[in-house]
Amino acid sequence: MEYTVNVINADAMPLLNDMVKMQFIRMRPNTAKQKLSEKFAGALHLSDKEYDDFHNYLKNSRNEWERNI
């Protein structure tokens, strides 16, 4: 059987390591690449208004790069 486990609390790692030593489980690194958009989605914890303000700021900042000075 194969399962994917997401460790929510780092305090669980010693328990998992002990289970590896007792050969109850095998841990291997996750080689699947996660998209950055998925990894950081919602990470800013912004309200709708704050998100709109931030989005407008980014758009205006990008437009400044396109100007000929």
C-alpha positions in Angstrom: 0.0 0.0 0.0 1.1 3.5 -0.7 -0.1 6.7 0.9 0.9 10.3 0.9 1.2 12.0 4.3 1.4 15.7 4.8 3.2 16.6 8.1 1.3 19.4 9.7 3.4 19.7 12.8 7.1 19.2 12.9 6.8 17.4 16.3 5.5 14.4 14.4 8.9 13.8 12.6 10.6 12.0 15.6 7.6 9.6 15.7 7.8 9.0 11.9 11.6 8.5 12.1 11.1 5.9 14.9 8.6 4.1 12.7 11.2 4.1 9.9 13.8 2.6 12.3 11.3 -0.1 13.3 10.7 -0.7 9.5 7.0 0.0 9.8 7.2 2.7 7.1 9.5 3.9 4.5 9.9 7.6 3.8 11.3 9.0 0.5 11.5 12.5 -0.8 8.7 13.8 -2.9 10.0 14.3 -6.4 6.8 15.8 -7.8 7.1 19.4 -8.7 4.5 21.6 -7.2 3.5 24.7 -9.1 4.4 28.0 -7.4 0.9 29.2 -7.8 -0.4 26.2 -5.8 2.4 26.4 -3.2 1.8 30.1 -2.4 -2.0 30.4 -3.1 -3.6 32.4 -0.3 -0.3 32.9 1.5 -0.7 36.6 1.8 -4.1 36.3 3.7 -5.5 39.4 2.1 -9.0 40.7 2.2 -10.7 41.3 -1.2 -10.0 45.0 -1.0 -6.4 44.5 0.0 -6.0 42.0 -2.8 -7.4 44.5 -5.3 -5.2 47.3 -4.0 -2.1 45.0 -4.2 -3.1 43.8 -7.7 -3.5 47.4 -8.9 -0.1 48.3 -7.4 1.6 45.5 -9.3 -0.1 46.4 -12.5 1.0 50.1 -12.1 4.6 49.0 -11.2 4.8 46.9 -14.4 3.5 49.7 -16.5 6.3 52.0 -15.2 8.9 49.6 -16.6 7.3 50.0 -20.1 7.6 53.8 -20.1 10.4 55.5 -22.0 12.2 57.8 -19.6 
